[in-house]
Amino acid sequence: MRETPLSNCEREFIRKALGERKRLDGRQAYDYRTLKIAFGYDRGCCRVDLGQTRVLAQVSCEITSPKQQRPSDGVLFVNVELSPMASPVFEVGRMSDQGVEINRILERCLKESRCVDTESLCIIAGEKVWQIRVDVHVMNHDGNLIDCSSIAAITALAHFRRPDVTVDGTDVIVHTIEEKDPLPLSVHHMPICVSFSFYEQGKFLLVDPSDKEEKVMDGKMVIGMNKHREICSLQVTGQMLLLKDQVLRCSNIAVVKVTEITEWIQKALENDRQARSNGERFGFREAVVMDTVTTNQMNPEKIKVEETDQSPAGSDDEVTMETSGHLSDEDSKLPEVKILFGENWTCGSGEEIKTLIPTWFQ
């Protein structure tokens, strides 16, 4: 299914709003949407919500042979899945251009920046090493998939624990969780992507563009950076030319955003660690906020009754009224209502209510 394009009226409305320094969701130009991080029951499972955009990252490991060029280094593999559940534009079993772009950006940001110590993944040099696989599944698409995917991937890597192993000659013994505690990955730094969208040949700049804002932009810049002000990757797409001052301006904005997101990730990891160590509940089930509760019974409520001259002496001002889904004896003594089609309605009080019955019903 092809993507539904925006109409000319919508495009003009968005561009006019951007010219007045306004966005559709009320944010400022450099504001991110609400960021939520939740972890699954298993280690290495992370879900990130960036506004309405939702991405799930899962990290797994297996023992494999190393590459010939690097016999003592482990392998880090990144895979991005864009399912039709996220958007009807995506197809099953077919990687779109957007999926290829996200996959390559994540590989450059995570692998080439050497954020994970792959030498620590070596078991036997030249024979057996650990292969770490990061599967990123897009669950809902509402713009800026690159930033949301990068946050989910690096958070899942920091949350993952691999099994401990023992080498006995040429034999490798993989211990279970009951035998030995699993080991975390050696994550040196956390590279995070920050996306910038440009409008009117770079005259206007937005951070964290939504889906509709991405459809009307002239170009986009993605900067992968860590909190140490080190640029891990940089990519510019679109038909536009940027000046040196614009690139420096975007890099200064990215430093602030990456620092805030890194602190948020570390706080989420610490909360999950405390919950697991203290025996508290954790996982996606605890992260769901129950806004409404449906029930067919109600607890007793107290209502105030104003005293009048007709009220009995010694009556209390507060009366407890129990409400439930069943009728009381007094409620069951309501006047019966008989409905006679084609004739008048007769109520228990003897009054008649005339009805208009259509000719076809008669």
Backbone torsions as a table, in degrees:
resi	resn	phi	psi	omega
1	MET	NA	132.5	180.0
2	ARG	-77.9	156.8	-179.0
3	GLU	-73.4	137.8	-179.9
4	THR	-75.1	116.8	-177.7
5	PRO	-76.5	159.6	175.9
6	LEU	-79.1	147.6	176.5
7	SER	-74.6	165.6	179.4
8	ASN	-64.6	-33.2	179.0
9	CYS	-66.2	-41.5	178.9
10	GLU	-66.7	-40.1	178.7
11	ARG	-62.9	-45.6	179.9
12	GLU	-65.6	-36.5	179.4
13	PHE	-65.6	-43.1	-179.8
14	ILE	-67.0	-44.0	180.0
15	ARG	-65.7	-37.8	178.0
16	LYS	-67.2	-38.8	178.1
17	ALA	-66.0	-39.0	177.6
18	LEU	-65.9	-34.6	176.4
19	GLY	-65.6	-25.2	176.5
20	GLU	-94.6	15.0	179.5
21	ARG	60.7	42.5	179.6
22	LYS	-130.1	148.5	176.9
23	ARG	-120.3	162.0	-174.5
24	LEU	-65.8	-34.5	-177.8
25	ASP	-96.6	9.5	175.3
26	GLY	84.8	4.2	-179.3
27	ARG	-80.0	162.6	170.9
28	GLN	-81.6	174.8	-174.0
29	ALA	-65.0	-32.9	-174.9
30	TYR	-107.2	17.9	-176.8
31	ASP	-94.3	141.0	171.6
32	TYR	-89.0	158.2	171.7
33	ARG	-75.9	173.9	-178.1
34	THR	-63.9	127.7	-178.3
35	LEU	-106.1	126.8	178.8
36	LYS	-128.3	133.7	-179.9
37	ILE	-124.0	127.0	178.8
38	ALA	-134.8	146.5	-178.3
39	PHE	-113.4	149.7	177.9
40	GLY	-83.3	-178.5	179.5
41	TYR	-69.4	-37.6	178.6
42	ASP	-86.2	155.7	177.7
43	ARG	-71.4	139.5	177.6
44	GLY	89.4	7.9	178.5
45	CYS	-109.0	121.2	-174.6
46	CYS	-138.8	138.7	175.6
47	ARG	-121.9	130.2	-177.8
48	VAL	-121.9	129.2	175.4
49	ASP	-112.4	121.3	175.3
50	LEU	-117.4	91.0	-170.4
51	GLY	68.9	-124.5	175.5
52	GLN	-91.8	-5.8	176.7
53	THR	-80.1	128.7	-176.8
54	ARG	-130.2	130.3	-178.5
55	VAL	-132.7	137.8	177.7
56	LEU	-116.3	127.6	179.2
57	ALA	-118.1	135.2	179.7
58	GLN	-130.7	128.5	-179.7
59	VAL	-108.2	134.1	177.2
60	SER	-135.9	166.6	-178.1
61	CYS	-143.2	155.2	175.3
62	GLU	-156.4	159.7	179.7
63	ILE	-90.9	128.0	-177.6
64	THR	-143.5	177.8	177.5
65	SER	-84.4	143.5	-179.4
66	PRO	-77.8	170.3	175.4
67	LYS	-76.1	151.8	-177.9
68	GLN	-67.0	-31.8	-179.8
69	GLN	-70.6	-31.9	-179.2
70	ARG	-130.0	83.8	-175.3
71	PRO	-71.7	-17.1	-177.7
72	SER	-110.6	15.3	179.7
73	ASP	-114.3	142.3	173.9
74	GLY	-75.1	-177.6	-175.6
75	VAL	-121.1	132.8	175.1
76	LEU	-116.5	119.1	-175.8
77	PHE	-120.2	134.3	-179.2
78	VAL	-119.5	131.7	179.3
79	ASN	-133.9	131.6	-179.2
80	VAL	-115.2	130.7	-180.0
81	GLU	-118.7	123.2	175.4
82	LEU	-109.7	103.2	-175.2
83	SER	-96.3	158.3	176.0
84	PRO	-63.5	-14.5	176.0
85	MET	-64.1	-31.0	-179.8
86	ALA	-77.9	-40.4	-179.4
87	SER	-160.1	142.2	178.7
88	PRO	-66.8	-9.6	178.7
89	VAL	-71.2	-33.3	-177.0
90	PHE	-77.2	145.7	-179.1
91	GLU	-116.2	154.0	-179.6
92	VAL	-79.6	132.1	176.4
93	GLY	75.3	7.7	179.9
94	ARG	-133.4	118.9	-178.8
95	MET	-82.2	122.9	179.2
96	SER	-81.4	173.7	178.9
97	ASP	-63.8	-36.2	178.5
98	GLN	-66.9	-38.2	177.6
99	GLY	-65.6	-39.9	177.2
100	VAL	-64.9	-39.2	179.5
101	GLU	-64.8	-44.6	-179.8
102	ILE	-64.3	-41.0	-179.0
103	ASN	-63.4	-42.9	-178.6
104	ARG	-69.7	-38.5	179.3
105	ILE	-64.9	-42.2	179.0
106	LEU	-66.3	-37.9	178.2
107	GLU	-64.4	-42.5	178.2
108	ARG	-68.1	-37.2	-176.4
109	CYS	-73.4	-35.2	-175.8
110	LEU	-95.3	-45.5	-174.1
111	LYS	-80.6	-50.6	-175.7
112	GLU	-72.2	-22.3	176.8
113	SER	-80.2	-9.4	178.8
114	ARG	57.4	42.4	178.9
115	CYS	-70.9	-27.8	177.7
116	VAL	-106.1	130.8	179.5
117	ASP	-74.5	100.8	-178.2
118	THR	-76.1	-20.9	177.7
119	GLU	-67.9	-28.5	177.1
120	SER	-72.7	-9.9	179.1
121	LEU	-89.5	1.9	-178.8
122	CYS	-80.3	133.1	176.8
123	ILE	-102.7	-57.7	173.7
124	ILE	-130.6	118.9	-175.4
125	ALA	-58.9	128.1	178.5
126	GLY	81.1	-4.8	-176.8
127	GLU	-124.7	-56.4	-174.1
128	LYS	-136.7	131.5	175.9
129	VAL	-140.7	167.2	176.0
130	TRP	-85.4	136.8	172.0
131	GLN	-109.2	117.3	179.8
132	ILE	-97.1	123.3	-178.4
133	ARG	-114.8	129.2	178.9
134	VAL	-113.8	111.7	177.2
135	ASP	-102.1	120.0	-179.3
136	VAL	-109.3	117.1	-180.0
137	HIS	-111.6	123.3	177.6
138	VAL	-86.4	118.0	-176.9
139	MET	-96.3	-27.7	177.0
140	ASN	-152.4	135.2	-175.5
141	HIS	-111.7	115.0	174.9
142	ASP	-137.5	31.9	177.1
143	GLY	100.0	152.0	175.2
144	ASN	57.9	56.0	178.8
145	LEU	-71.8	-27.0	-176.2
146	ILE	-65.6	-48.2	-178.9
147	ASP	-64.4	-44.1	-178.6
148	CYS	-65.4	-38.3	179.9
149	SER	-69.1	-39.4	179.5
150	SER	-66.6	-38.8	177.8
151	ILE	-65.3	-42.9	-179.7
152	ALA	-66.1	-39.0	-177.0
153	ALA	-67.6	-49.1	-176.9
154	ILE	-71.0	-31.6	177.1
155	THR	-69.1	-40.3	177.5
156	ALA	-65.4	-36.1	177.1
157	LEU	-66.2	-40.0	178.5
158	ALA	-70.5	-25.6	-178.5
159	HIS	-88.6	-14.2	-173.5
160	PHE	-77.0	149.9	173.9
161	ARG	-131.8	127.4	179.0
162	ARG	-97.9	154.0	180.0
163	PRO	-66.9	151.0	176.5
164	ASP	-83.4	147.5	-177.1
165	VAL	-128.0	156.6	175.2
166	THR	-129.1	130.8	-177.7
167	VAL	-101.6	120.7	177.8
168	ASP	-120.6	89.5	-176.4
169	GLY	72.3	-115.4	176.3
170	THR	-100.5	-1.7	-179.5
171	ASP	-92.7	141.2	179.1
172	VAL	-119.0	121.4	-180.0
173	ILE	-105.3	120.2	178.4
174	VAL	-96.3	118.8	-177.5
175	HIS	-86.4	146.5	176.8
176	THR	-81.8	176.0	-179.7
177	ILE	-66.8	-33.1	179.9
178	GLU	-69.4	-31.3	-178.1
179	GLU	-80.0	-50.5	180.0
180	LYS	-140.6	147.7	178.6
181	ASP	-68.3	138.9	177.7
182	PRO	-68.3	159.2	-174.4
183	LEU	-108.4	140.8	176.6
184	PRO	-77.6	162.4	175.9
185	LEU	-79.0	152.1	177.9
186	SER	-85.5	95.0	-179.8
187	VAL	-99.5	110.4	-177.3
188	HIS	-73.6	-43.3	-179.7
189	HIS	-151.8	170.3	-176.7
190	MET	-117.7	93.8	175.6
191	PRO	-75.4	131.8	-177.8
192	ILE	-129.3	136.4	179.9
193	CYS	-87.2	139.2	175.6
194	VAL	-126.1	122.7	-175.5
195	SER	-101.0	138.8	176.8
196	PHE	-124.7	134.2	176.5
197	SER	-112.4	140.4	-176.4
198	PHE	-116.5	146.9	-178.1
199	TYR	-135.5	145.7	-179.7
200	GLU	54.5	52.8	177.3
201	GLN	57.6	44.8	175.7
202	GLY	84.6	6.6	-180.0
203	LYS	-70.7	-37.9	179.7
204	PHE	-116.3	146.4	-175.7
205	LEU	-133.7	135.2	178.7
206	LEU	-130.3	146.5	175.3
207	VAL	-107.2	140.5	179.6
208	ASP	56.6	66.0	-179.6
209	PRO	-70.5	145.9	176.2
210	SER	-83.5	-176.3	-175.9
211	ASP	-65.9	-45.0	-179.3
212	LYS	-70.1	-33.0	177.6
213	GLU	-70.0	-30.3	177.0
214	GLU	-70.9	-27.6	-177.9
215	LYS	-74.7	-20.9	-177.7
216	VAL	-110.1	3.6	-176.7
217	MET	-78.6	155.3	176.7
218	ASP	-86.7	-29.2	179.9
219	GLY	-169.3	172.0	-177.0
220	LYS	-143.5	144.8	175.4
221	MET	-122.6	132.2	178.5
222	VAL	-118.4	120.8	179.6
223	ILE	-113.9	121.3	173.8
224	GLY	-97.3	118.1	-172.3
225	MET	-144.8	155.4	173.0
226	ASN	-110.8	177.3	-175.8
227	LYS	-72.4	-9.3	177.2
228	HIS	-87.9	12.9	179.1
229	ARG	65.9	29.1	177.8
230	GLU	-101.4	122.8	178.8
231	ILE	-82.0	118.3	-178.6
232	CYS	-91.4	-32.5	179.0
233	SER	-157.2	155.4	178.2
234	LEU	-151.0	129.7	-178.7
235	GLN	-141.2	135.1	179.0
236	VAL	-123.4	126.5	178.8
237	THR	-126.9	153.3	178.3
238	GLY	113.8	166.7	-178.8
239	GLN	-95.4	80.0	-179.6
240	MET	-159.5	164.1	177.7
241	LEU	-120.3	134.4	-179.4
242	LEU	-113.3	144.7	176.5
243	LEU	-87.7	165.3	179.9
244	LYS	-63.5	-36.0	179.9
245	ASP	-66.2	-34.0	178.7
246	GLN	-68.2	-38.2	178.3
247	VAL	-67.3	-41.7	177.5
248	LEU	-65.0	-37.2	178.1
249	ARG	-63.9	-43.3	179.2
250	CYS	-65.9	-37.9	179.1
251	SER	-65.8	-37.5	177.2
252	ASN	-66.5	-37.5	176.9
253	ILE	-68.1	-38.6	-178.6
254	ALA	-64.8	-32.9	179.2
255	VAL	-61.4	-43.7	-179.5
256	VAL	-66.3	-43.9	-177.6
257	LYS	-68.3	-40.1	-179.4
258	VAL	-66.4	-38.7	178.3
259	THR	-63.2	-42.9	179.4
260	GLU	-65.9	-43.3	-178.2
261	ILE	-68.0	-38.1	179.0
262	THR	-63.3	-42.0	176.7
263	GLU	-63.7	-37.7	178.8
264	TRP	-66.4	-39.1	178.7
265	ILE	-66.2	-45.5	179.5
266	GLN	-63.4	-36.0	177.0
267	LYS	-66.5	-40.9	178.2
268	ALA	-66.0	-39.9	177.7
269	LEU	-65.0	-39.3	179.8
270	GLU	-67.9	-39.5	178.0
271	ASN	-64.7	-40.2	178.3
272	ASP	-67.5	-37.4	179.1
273	ARG	-65.5	-42.6	178.5
274	GLN	-65.6	-38.9	179.5
275	ALA	-65.1	-38.8	179.0
276	ARG	-72.0	-38.8	-178.8
277	SER	-73.0	-32.0	-179.8
278	ASN	-87.3	-0.9	179.6
279	GLY	77.1	19.1	178.8
280	GLU	-82.8	171.4	-179.6
281	ARG	-77.3	143.1	-179.4
282	PHE	-149.5	168.4	179.9
283	GLY	114.9	-179.8	-178.9
284	PHE	-64.2	-30.8	-178.1
285	ARG	-63.8	-36.7	179.9
286	GLU	-78.3	-19.0	-180.0
287	ALA	-83.6	-12.8	-179.6
288	VAL	-78.2	129.6	178.9
289	VAL	-94.4	121.4	179.0
290	MET	-88.0	102.3	-177.7
291	ASP	-79.1	-35.7	-176.6
292	THR	-129.1	151.6	177.3
293	VAL	-129.0	122.7	179.7
294	THR	-98.2	135.4	179.5
295	THR	-155.1	158.4	178.2
296	ASN	-107.0	9.7	177.8
297	GLN	-131.8	152.3	179.8
298	MET	-127.4	148.4	177.2
299	ASN	-76.9	155.4	178.5
300	PRO	-59.4	136.9	179.1
301	GLU	-118.4	153.6	178.7
302	LYS	-106.0	129.1	178.3
303	ILE	-121.1	150.3	179.8
304	LYS	-95.5	134.8	179.3
305	VAL	-115.2	123.3	179.5
306	GLU	-74.6	136.4	-179.9
307	GLU	-75.8	135.6	176.4
308	THR	-127.7	178.2	-179.9
309	ASP	-69.0	-26.9	-178.0
310	GLN	-85.4	-7.7	-178.4
311	SER	-72.6	144.9	-179.0
312	PRO	-66.7	152.0	-178.7
313	ALA	-68.7	140.3	177.7
314	GLY	79.1	12.5	178.0
315	SER	-77.2	146.7	-179.4
316	ASP	-81.4	153.8	178.4
317	ASP	-74.9	-31.3	-178.8
318	GLU	-105.6	131.0	-179.1
319	VAL	-123.7	131.8	178.4
320	THR	-87.0	124.1	-178.4
321	MET	-117.0	122.2	177.8
322	GLU	-95.6	126.0	179.0
323	THR	-118.1	138.0	178.5
324	SER	-148.8	-178.0	-178.6
325	GLY	-81.8	-3.7	-178.7
326	HIS	-104.6	153.4	178.9
327	LEU	-86.0	141.4	176.4
328	SER	-81.2	178.9	-179.1
329	ASP	-67.2	-36.9	179.9
330	GLU	-69.8	-35.8	178.7
331	ASP	-69.6	-26.8	-179.1
332	SER	-74.0	-11.6	-179.6
333	LYS	-92.5	26.9	178.3
334	LEU	-72.2	151.9	179.6
335	PRO	-63.1	138.1	-179.7
336	GLU	-76.1	144.3	179.7
337	VAL	-118.1	121.4	178.9
338	LYS	-106.3	130.5	-179.8
339	ILE	-110.2	118.7	179.4
340	LEU	-116.4	110.9	-179.4
341	PHE	-69.7	138.4	179.8
342	GLY	86.1	-9.5	178.8
343	GLU	-127.2	-169.9	178.2
344	ASN	-83.1	155.0	175.7
345	TRP	-83.7	134.2	-178.7
346	THR	-115.0	122.6	178.7
347	CYS	-94.9	170.0	-179.3
348	GLY	-66.0	-24.0	-179.3
349	SER	-81.3	-1.6	179.1
350	GLY	93.1	-6.6	179.8
351	GLU	-77.3	148.5	179.3
352	GLU	-111.8	134.0	179.1
353	ILE	-113.2	116.0	-178.9
354	LYS	-78.6	136.6	-179.2
355	THR	-117.7	153.6	176.8
356	LEU	-103.6	106.5	-179.9
357	ILE	-97.1	124.6	178.3
358	PRO	-57.8	152.4	-178.4
359	THR	-63.2	-36.1	-178.1
360	TRP	-70.3	-26.9	179.3
361	PHE	-75.9	-32.2	177.8
362	GLN	-70.2	NA	NA
